[in-house]
């Protein structure tokens, strides 16, 4: 049985955790930071979306190479105003990365691919903070930390079932995968896109660090 804490929530609900980790071992008190591999996976999982002629579209590789393309906010599945790689305007405002005037300008004129990348990397801090706070006494590999950040970026919070499994069985693939894969539901419906996302997160989690 899945406890309520292990059901997907679909929100970036971590605006109160603006902590920026820097290393990988939580037992030292030095905070870990998402590696480039983690950022690359998150970019792949979130993709880059824009609102074009009233419709939300996913941008392809060719689009992302176009320096002249503009990215506009869209409403995500939770009806939250979002831009680029799953970044909510509310989070950008709460983190003071933009002000209300800038938000209005973004709605009117859009932003560049470069700005999307900037917002993605600079809004990871609260999600890194959540992982750090939830697992203060747990030692992770860099890949495990990155995978957890990718998960939290999508679901907002980790439920007690997965938290306990990771704390007590950090490297147990069967136990962790079984609970991790329960985060595939939205409004009670299992979504294939989330199934694929969870599998890729788990692949990174259990990948041996170089």
HELIX and SHEET records of a PDB file:
HELIX    1   1 UNK A    4  UNK A    6  5                                   3    
HELIX    2   2 UNK A   26  UNK A   28  5                                   3    
HELIX    3   3 UNK A   36  UNK A   46  1                                  11    
HELIX    4   4 UNK A   61  UNK A   64  1                                   4    
HELIX    5   5 UNK A   89  UNK A   94  1                                   6    
HELIX    6   6 UNK A  100  UNK A  109  1                                  10    
HELIX    7   7 UNK A  113  UNK A  122  1                                  10    
HELIX    8   8 UNK A  125  UNK A  134  1                                  10    
HELIX    9   9 UNK A  142  UNK A  155  1                                  14    
HELIX   10  10 UNK A  160  UNK A  168  1                                   9    
HELIX   11  11 UNK A  173  UNK A  180  1                                   8    
HELIX   12  12 UNK A  192  UNK A  205  1                                  14    
SHEET    1   A 2 UNK A  49  UNK A  52  0                                        
SHEET    2   A 2 UNK A  55  UNK A  58 -1                                        
SHEET    1   B 3 UNK A  74  UNK A  75  0                                        
SHEET    2   B 3 UNK A  81  UNK A  83 -1                                        
SHEET    3   B 3 UNK A  87  UNK A  88 -1                                        
SHEET    1   C 2 UNK A 185  UNK A 186  0                                        
SHEET    2   C 2 UNK A 189  UNK A 190 -1                                        
END                                                                             
